[in-house]
Amino acid sequence: MKKKLFYIYSIIIIFVIFLSCSCVFSFAADPQIVGKIDNAFTNIEKWILQIATPAAAVAVGSGIFMRKFSFGDEEKIRMGKKIIKGSLFSYAFILAIDLILSAIRSLIGG
């Protein structure tokens, strides 16, 4: 199940990177549709970053509460740790993708 989710997320990220980079690599004058698509992907990227921060905070908070109120149940403690680690890793991954896309845009000059 985790491998499926990892593959799905990887494909989505690669698809977004490919489309955002392919919109930037036009060698002729930018047609109107390319500009609209590039603006759309920029808006989607900003939206994902705005949603990711509170989502990560809620996930970390729920993991902390799960550990705090486990009352010694090892399974709940383990699950709380997994939730915290997974949410922090996912948030770091989203921020890293944003950093990579920003670096690519600055190198291209767009």
N, C-alpha and C positions, 0 to 999 in steps of 0.2 A: 504494500500500500504506500509506504514512504517512497519507494523507488518510483512508483507511478507519479506521485505528486512532484517529486524532484524532476522527472523528465518533462512533465507538463509545464512546470514553472520555467525550466530551462528553455523549452521550445518557445514559450511566450516571450521571454526576455530576448532570445536570439531574434525572433521575428520583429520585435519592436526596434532593436538595435539595427537590424538590416534595413527596415523601412525608413528609420530616421536617417541612416547614413546614405541610403540610396537617393533620398530626396535632396541631400546636400551635394551629391556628386553629379550634378547636371552641368555639362560643359557649355551648353548653349544658353541663351537668355532663358530665365526661369519663366515658364508658362504660369498662368494664374492658378491652375489646378495644383501645380507643385508647391506653390506658396501656401495654398490653403491646406494641403496635406501636411506640410512642414509645421504650420501653425497649429494644426489639430494635434499632431504628435507632441508638440511642445506643451500644449494645454493638458494633454493626457498625462505627460510626465509630471507636471506640476501638481495635478490632481492626485496622482498616486503618492507623491511625497507628502502632500497635505493629509491624506488618509492614513499613511503608514505610521506617522508619529503617534497619533492617539491610539491606533490599533495596537502598536507595540507597548504603549503604556498600560493599556487595559490588560493585555496578555501577561505582562510582567506582574501587574497588580494581582491578577487572579492566581498566578503561580505562587506569589508570596502568601496570599490568603490561604491557598490550599495547603501550603507547608505549615503556616501558622496554626490553622485549625484542624490539623490532621490528628491530633491527640494520640500521637505515637504510632499511627498506622503507616507502616513502611511503604506500602503501595502509593498512598497519597503523597508522601514526602518525595518519593521517586518521580511521580507524575508531575508534581510541582516543579521539581528541578528541571525536568524535561521541557515543561512549558516555558520556563524562564530562559533556558539556554536556546531553545528553538526560536522564541520571539526575538531575542537579542541578535541571534545569528541572521535571521531574516531581515531585520531592520538594518543591520550592518551591510548585508548584501544589497539591499535597495539603495543605501547611501553610496556604496562602492560603484554600482551601476551608474548612478547619477554623476559621480565624479569622473568615471571613464567617458561618459557621453559628453560632459563638459570639456574634457581634455581633447576629445576628437573634434568637437566644434571649434575650439580655439586653434587647433593645428590647421584645420581646413580654412579657417578665416570666416566662418559663417556666423 
